[in-house]
Amino acid sequence: MNRRDAYRWTTVLTKRVIYLPVEVNGKTYEITNLSAALDVNWGVFDGD
């Protein structure tokens, strides 16, 4: 996978991410200031 393929894969993957409300003690809370990070290891995959 080259960098362009990795970028496409990442953007397709993150388009499907949804955040569900959190329920604590029967009360539902919506968290609106979430952020995320995705790290990629560009090293050789050894299969283990």
PyMOL Python script that loads the backbone (N, CA, C, O; Angstrom):
from pymol import cmd

cmd.read_pdbstr("""\
ATOM      1  N   MET A   1       0.849  -1.167   0.000  1.00  0.00           N
ATOM      2  CA  MET A   1       0.000   0.000   0.000  1.00  0.00           C
ATOM      3  C   MET A   1       0.898   1.234   0.000  1.00  0.00           C
ATOM      4  O   MET A   1       1.761   1.385   0.865  1.00  0.00           O
ATOM      5  N   ASN A   2       0.692   2.094  -0.956  1.00  0.00           N
ATOM      6  CA  ASN A   2       1.475   3.331  -0.981  1.00  0.00           C
ATOM      7  C   ASN A   2       0.738   4.425  -0.204  1.00  0.00           C
ATOM      8  O   ASN A   2      -0.359   4.198   0.306  1.00  0.00           O
ATOM      9  N   ARG A   3       1.333   5.584  -0.119  1.00  0.00           N
ATOM     10  CA  ARG A   3       0.749   6.663   0.689  1.00  0.00           C
ATOM     11  C   ARG A   3      -0.609   7.112   0.157  1.00  0.00           C
ATOM     12  O   ARG A   3      -1.506   7.422   0.941  1.00  0.00           O
ATOM     13  N   ARG A   4      -0.768   7.150  -1.149  1.00  0.00           N
ATOM     14  CA  ARG A   4      -2.051   7.563  -1.721  1.00  0.00           C
ATOM     15  C   ARG A   4      -3.145   6.555  -1.382  1.00  0.00           C
ATOM     16  O   ARG A   4      -4.257   6.943  -1.024  1.00  0.00           O
ATOM     17  N   ASP A   5      -2.835   5.264  -1.494  1.00  0.00           N
ATOM     18  CA  ASP A   5      -3.796   4.224  -1.121  1.00  0.00           C
ATOM     19  C   ASP A   5      -4.130   4.304   0.366  1.00  0.00           C
ATOM     20  O   ASP A   5      -5.285   4.135   0.757  1.00  0.00           O
ATOM     21  N   ALA A   6      -3.121   4.561   1.191  1.00  0.00           N
ATOM     22  CA  ALA A   6      -3.336   4.680   2.635  1.00  0.00           C
ATOM     23  C   ALA A   6      -4.244   5.858   2.948  1.00  0.00           C
ATOM     24  O   ALA A   6      -5.113   5.756   3.814  1.00  0.00           O
ATOM     25  N   TYR A   7      -4.054   6.970   2.257  1.00  0.00           N
ATOM     26  CA  TYR A   7      -4.905   8.143   2.460  1.00  0.00           C
ATOM     27  C   TYR A   7      -6.351   7.822   2.089  1.00  0.00           C
ATOM     28  O   TYR A   7      -7.274   8.155   2.831  1.00  0.00           O
ATOM     29  N   ARG A   8      -6.542   7.187   0.956  1.00  0.00           N
ATOM     30  CA  ARG A   8      -7.899   6.812   0.530  1.00  0.00           C
ATOM     31  C   ARG A   8      -8.548   5.866   1.529  1.00  0.00           C
ATOM     32  O   ARG A   8      -9.715   6.038   1.883  1.00  0.00           O
ATOM     33  N   TRP A   9      -7.794   4.864   1.987  1.00  0.00           N
ATOM     34  CA  TRP A   9      -8.314   3.895   2.947  1.00  0.00           C
ATOM     35  C   TRP A   9      -8.723   4.598   4.239  1.00  0.00           C
ATOM     36  O   TRP A   9      -9.782   4.317   4.802  1.00  0.00           O
ATOM     37  N   THR A  10      -7.877   5.510   4.701  1.00  0.00           N
ATOM     38  CA  THR A  10      -8.150   6.230   5.947  1.00  0.00           C
ATOM     39  C   THR A  10      -9.382   7.109   5.822  1.00  0.00           C
ATOM     40  O   THR A  10     -10.211   7.133   6.732  1.00  0.00           O
ATOM     41  N   THR A  11      -9.523   7.830   4.722  1.00  0.00           N
ATOM     42  CA  THR A  11     -10.685   8.711   4.574  1.00  0.00           C
ATOM     43  C   THR A  11     -11.973   7.904   4.448  1.00  0.00           C
ATOM     44  O   THR A  11     -13.008   8.324   4.965  1.00  0.00           O
ATOM     45  N   VAL A  12     -11.934   6.766   3.779  1.00  0.00           N
ATOM     46  CA  VAL A  12     -13.124   5.910   3.682  1.00  0.00           C
ATOM     47  C   VAL A  12     -13.477   5.354   5.062  1.00  0.00           C
ATOM     48  O   VAL A  12     -14.649   5.312   5.436  1.00  0.00           O
ATOM     49  N   LEU A  13     -12.479   4.933   5.806  1.00  0.00           N
ATOM     50  CA  LEU A  13     -12.699   4.379   7.142  1.00  0.00           C
ATOM     51  C   LEU A  13     -13.294   5.423   8.082  1.00  0.00           C
ATOM     52  O   LEU A  13     -14.254   5.131   8.796  1.00  0.00           O
ATOM     53  N   THR A  14     -12.746   6.620   8.091  1.00  0.00           N
ATOM     54  CA  THR A  14     -13.197   7.632   9.043  1.00  0.00           C
ATOM     55  C   THR A  14     -14.551   8.235   8.680  1.00  0.00           C
ATOM     56  O   THR A  14     -15.211   8.802   9.551  1.00  0.00           O
ATOM     57  N   LYS A  15     -14.984   8.134   7.439  1.00  0.00           N
ATOM     58  CA  LYS A  15     -16.316   8.612   7.065  1.00  0.00           C
ATOM     59  C   LYS A  15     -17.404   7.802   7.758  1.00  0.00           C
ATOM     60  O   LYS A  15     -18.511   8.298   7.972  1.00  0.00           O
ATOM     61  N   ARG A  16     -17.090   6.555   8.111  1.00  0.00           N
ATOM     62  CA  ARG A  16     -18.087   5.676   8.722  1.00  0.00           C
ATOM     63  C   ARG A  16     -18.080   5.712  10.242  1.00  0.00           C
ATOM     64  O   ARG A  16     -18.857   4.996  10.874  1.00  0.00           O
ATOM     65  N   VAL A  17     -17.230   6.521  10.839  1.00  0.00           N
ATOM     66  CA  VAL A  17     -17.147   6.597  12.298  1.00  0.00           C
ATOM     67  C   VAL A  17     -18.340   7.384  12.826  1.00  0.00           C
ATOM     68  O   VAL A  17     -18.633   8.481  12.349  1.00  0.00           O
ATOM     69  N   ILE A  18     -19.023   6.818  13.812  1.00  0.00           N
ATOM     70  CA  ILE A  18     -20.112   7.526  14.474  1.00  0.00           C
ATOM     71  C   ILE A  18     -19.857   7.494  15.978  1.00  0.00           C
ATOM     72  O   ILE A  18     -19.205   6.583  16.488  1.00  0.00           O
ATOM     73  N   TYR A  19     -20.364   8.475  16.665  1.00  0.00           N
ATOM     74  CA  TYR A  19     -20.242   8.546  18.109  1.00  0.00           C
ATOM     75  C   TYR A  19     -21.634   8.419  18.708  1.00  0.00           C
ATOM     76  O   TYR A  19     -22.546   9.161  18.344  1.00  0.00           O
ATOM     77  N   LEU A  20     -21.790   7.485  19.619  1.00  0.00           N
ATOM     78  CA  LEU A  20     -23.066   7.263  20.280  1.00  0.00           C
ATOM     79  C   LEU A  20     -23.084   7.996  21.610  1.00  0.00           C
ATOM     80  O   LEU A  20     -22.039   8.176  22.235  1.00  0.00           O
ATOM     81  N   PRO A  21     -24.277   8.426  22.053  1.00  0.00           N
ATOM     82  CA  PRO A  21     -24.364   9.070  23.367  1.00  0.00           C
ATOM     83  C   PRO A  21     -23.916   8.110  24.472  1.00  0.00           C
ATOM     84  O   PRO A  21     -24.048   6.893  24.339  1.00  0.00           O
ATOM     85  N   VAL A  22     -23.391   8.665  25.553  1.00  0.00           N
ATOM     86  CA  VAL A  22     -22.924   7.892  26.690  1.00  0.00           C
ATOM     87  C   VAL A  22     -24.058   7.822  27.714  1.00  0.00           C
ATOM     88  O   VAL A  22     -24.710   8.829  27.993  1.00  0.00           O
ATOM     89  N   GLU A  23     -24.290   6.635  28.270  1.00  0.00           N
ATOM     90  CA  GLU A  23     -25.319   6.489  29.294  1.00  0.00           C
ATOM     91  C   GLU A  23     -24.652   6.173  30.629  1.00  0.00           C
ATOM     92  O   GLU A  23     -23.895   5.209  30.748  1.00  0.00           O
ATOM     93  N   VAL A  24     -24.947   7.006  31.635  1.00  0.00           N
ATOM     94  CA  VAL A  24     -24.400   6.828  32.976  1.00  0.00           C
ATOM     95  C   VAL A  24     -25.559   6.902  33.968  1.00  0.00           C
ATOM     96  O   VAL A  24     -26.270   7.904  34.045  1.00  0.00           O
ATOM     97  N   ASN A  25     -25.729   5.828  34.717  1.00  0.00           N
ATOM     98  CA  ASN A  25     -26.801   5.765  35.719  1.00  0.00           C
ATOM     99  C   ASN A  25     -28.165   6.114  35.135  1.00  0.00           C
ATOM    100  O   ASN A  25     -28.956   6.816  35.766  1.00  0.00           O
ATOM    101  N   GLY A  26     -28.436   5.625  33.933  1.00  0.00           N
ATOM    102  CA  GLY A  26     -29.731   5.845  33.294  1.00  0.00           C
ATOM    103  C   GLY A  26     -29.887   7.189  32.611  1.00  0.00           C
ATOM    104  O   GLY A  26     -30.918   7.423  31.979  1.00  0.00           O
ATOM    105  N   LYS A  27     -28.916   8.081  32.706  1.00  0.00           N
ATOM    106  CA  LYS A  27     -28.965   9.383  32.043  1.00  0.00           C
ATOM    107  C   LYS A  27     -28.082   9.348  30.807  1.00  0.00           C
ATOM    108  O   LYS A  27     -26.991   8.778  30.835  1.00  0.00           O
ATOM    109  N   THR A  28     -28.543   9.949  29.735  1.00  0.00           N
ATOM    110  CA  THR A  28     -27.809   9.972  28.481  1.00  0.00           C
ATOM    111  C   THR A  28     -27.108  11.316  28.312  1.00  0.00           C
ATOM    112  O   THR A  28     -27.710  12.373  28.506  1.00  0.00           O
ATOM    113  N   TYR A  29     -25.827  11.261  27.947  1.00  0.00           N
ATOM    114  CA  TYR A  29     -25.027  12.461  27.728  1.00  0.00           C
ATOM    115  C   TYR A  29     -24.435  12.414  26.330  1.00  0.00           C
ATOM    116  O   TYR A  29     -23.957  11.373  25.877  1.00  0.00           O
ATOM    117  N   GLU A  30     -24.472  13.548  25.656  1.00  0.00           N
ATOM    118  CA  GLU A  30     -23.854  13.654  24.337  1.00  0.00           C
ATOM    119  C   GLU A  30     -22.570  14.463  24.479  1.00  0.00           C
ATOM    120  O   GLU A  30     -22.597  15.605  24.938  1.00  0.00           O
ATOM    121  N   ILE A  31     -21.462  13.879  24.089  1.00  0.00           N
ATOM    122  CA  ILE A  31     -20.173  14.558  24.157  1.00  0.00           C
ATOM    123  C   ILE A  31     -19.918  15.173  22.788  1.00  0.00           C
ATOM    124  O   ILE A  31     -19.894  14.467  21.780  1.00  0.00           O
ATOM    125  N   THR A  32     -19.727  16.486  22.753  1.00  0.00           N
ATOM    126  CA  THR A  32     -19.646  17.182  21.470  1.00  0.00           C
ATOM    127  C   THR A  32     -18.238  17.640  21.097  1.00  0.00           C
ATOM    128  O   THR A  32     -18.035  18.110  19.978  1.00  0.00           O
ATOM    129  N   ASN A  33     -17.273  17.522  21.983  1.00  0.00           N
ATOM    130  CA  ASN A  33     -15.932  18.036  21.674  1.00  0.00           C
ATOM    131  C   ASN A  33     -14.919  16.894  21.519  1.00  0.00           C
ATOM    132  O   ASN A  33     -13.788  17.002  21.993  1.00  0.00           O
ATOM    133  N   LEU A  34     -15.320  15.807  20.861  1.00  0.00           N
ATOM    134  CA  LEU A  34     -14.425  14.667  20.679  1.00  0.00           C
ATOM    135  C   LEU A  34     -13.461  14.903  19.531  1.00  0.00           C
ATOM    136  O   LEU A  34     -13.784  15.586  18.559  1.00  0.00           O
ATOM    137  N   SER A  35     -12.294  14.337  19.655  1.00  0.00           N
ATOM    138  CA  SER A  35     -11.335  14.326  18.554  1.00  0.00           C
ATOM    139  C   SER A  35     -10.678  12.957  18.522  1.00  0.00           C
ATOM    140  O   SER A  35     -10.762  12.197  19.486  1.00  0.00           O
ATOM    141  N   ALA A  36     -10.034  12.650  17.428  1.00  0.00           N
ATOM    142  CA  ALA A  36      -9.421  11.339  17.279  1.00  0.00           C
ATOM    143  C   ALA A  36      -8.098  11.474  16.541  1.00  0.00           C
ATOM    144  O   ALA A  36      -7.843  12.464  15.855  1.00  0.00           O
ATOM    145  N   ALA A  37      -7.271  10.461  16.697  1.00  0.00           N
ATOM    146  CA  ALA A  37      -5.992  10.406  15.987  1.00  0.00           C
ATOM    147  C   ALA A  37      -5.794   8.992  15.473  1.00  0.00           C
ATOM    148  O   ALA A  37      -6.161   8.025  16.141  1.00  0.00           O
ATOM    149  N   LEU A  38      -5.224   8.874  14.308  1.00  0.00           N
ATOM    150  CA  LEU A  38      -4.948   7.578  13.702  1.00  0.00           C
ATOM    151  C   LEU A  38      -3.467   7.532  13.381  1.00  0.00           C
ATOM    152  O   LEU A  38      -2.971   8.351  12.608  1.00  0.00           O
ATOM    153  N   ASP A  39      -2.762   6.589  13.964  1.00  0.00           N
ATOM    154  CA  ASP A  39      -1.330   6.432  13.717  1.00  0.00           C
ATOM    155  C   ASP A  39      -1.107   5.286  12.746  1.00  0.00           C
ATOM    156  O   ASP A  39      -1.809   4.275  12.786  1.00  0.00           O
ATOM    157  N   VAL A  40      -0.134   5.451  11.886  1.00  0.00           N
ATOM    158  CA  VAL A  40       0.192   4.432  10.898  1.00  0.00           C
ATOM    159  C   VAL A  40       1.657   4.045  11.057  1.00  0.00           C
ATOM    160  O   VAL A  40       2.535   4.904  11.133  1.00  0.00           O
ATOM    161  N   ASN A  41       1.902   2.747  11.106  1.00  0.00           N
ATOM    162  CA  ASN A  41       3.260   2.232  11.155  1.00  0.00           C
ATOM    163  C   ASN A  41       3.690   1.903   9.728  1.00  0.00           C
ATOM    164  O   ASN A  41       3.169   0.961   9.130  1.00  0.00           O
ATOM    165  N   TRP A  42       4.622   2.658   9.182  1.00  0.00           N
ATOM    166  CA  TRP A  42       5.056   2.463   7.793  1.00  0.00           C
ATOM    167  C   TRP A  42       6.099   1.364   7.676  1.00  0.00           C
ATOM    168  O   TRP A  42       6.635   1.154   6.588  1.00  0.00           O
ATOM    169  N   GLY A  43       6.404   0.659   8.748  1.00  0.00           N
ATOM    170  CA  GLY A  43       7.406  -0.401   8.715  1.00  0.00           C
ATOM    171  C   GLY A  43       6.917  -1.640   7.965  1.00  0.00           C
ATOM    172  O   GLY A  43       5.776  -1.690   7.507  1.00  0.00           O
ATOM    173  N   VAL A  44       7.770  -2.609   7.849  1.00  0.00           N
ATOM    174  CA  VAL A  44       7.463  -3.844   7.144  1.00  0.00           C
ATOM    175  C   VAL A  44       6.552  -4.713   8.019  1.00  0.00           C
ATOM    176  O   VAL A  44       6.814  -4.876   9.211  1.00  0.00           O
ATOM    177  N   PHE A  45       5.499  -5.263   7.445  1.00  0.00           N
ATOM    178  CA  PHE A  45       4.596  -6.148   8.158  1.00  0.00           C
ATOM    179  C   PHE A  45       5.189  -7.545   8.164  1.00  0.00           C
ATOM    180  O   PHE A  45       5.479  -8.106   7.108  1.00  0.00           O
ATOM    181  N   ASP A  46       5.372  -8.110   9.359  1.00  0.00           N
ATOM    182  CA  ASP A  46       6.010  -9.415   9.440  1.00  0.00           C
ATOM    183  C   ASP A  46       5.003 -10.566   9.601  1.00  0.00           C
ATOM    184  O   ASP A  46       5.402 -11.728   9.669  1.00  0.00           O
ATOM    185  N   GLY A  47       3.714 -10.252   9.661  1.00  0.00           N
ATOM    186  CA  GLY A  47       2.695 -11.298   9.688  1.00  0.00           C
ATOM    187  C   GLY A  47       2.396 -11.888  11.048  1.00  0.00           C
ATOM    188  O   GLY A  47       1.528 -12.755  11.151  1.00  0.00           O
ATOM    189  N   ASP A  48       3.070 -11.458  12.092  1.00  0.00           N
ATOM    190  CA  ASP A  48       2.811 -12.004  13.431  1.00  0.00           C
ATOM    191  C   ASP A  48       2.056 -11.038  14.278  1.00  0.00           C
ATOM    192  O   ASP A  48       1.753 -11.335  15.433  1.00  0.00           O
TER     193      ASP A  48
END
""", "prot")
cmd.dss("prot")
cmd.show_as("cartoon", "prot")
cmd.util.cbc("prot")
cmd.orient("prot")
